[in-house]
């Protein structure tokens, strides 16, 4: 499966008490989990820095008003 080379991951910054973003380099891509509401990717299963991780991204629901 060909995937992205970088992912803009979202995470909670405890110091700022808000969401922050971090660009993560992807070594291997294993797929994603989609949001049940908007059907867009919500998290990605990747390998980065030699570790397998699940990174979260901002789905389309976050832009709803």
Buried (B, 14 or more C-beta within 10 A) or exposed (E): EEBBEEBEBBEEEEEEEEEEEEEBEBEEBEEBEEBEEBEBBBBBBBEBEEEEBEBBBBBEEEEEE
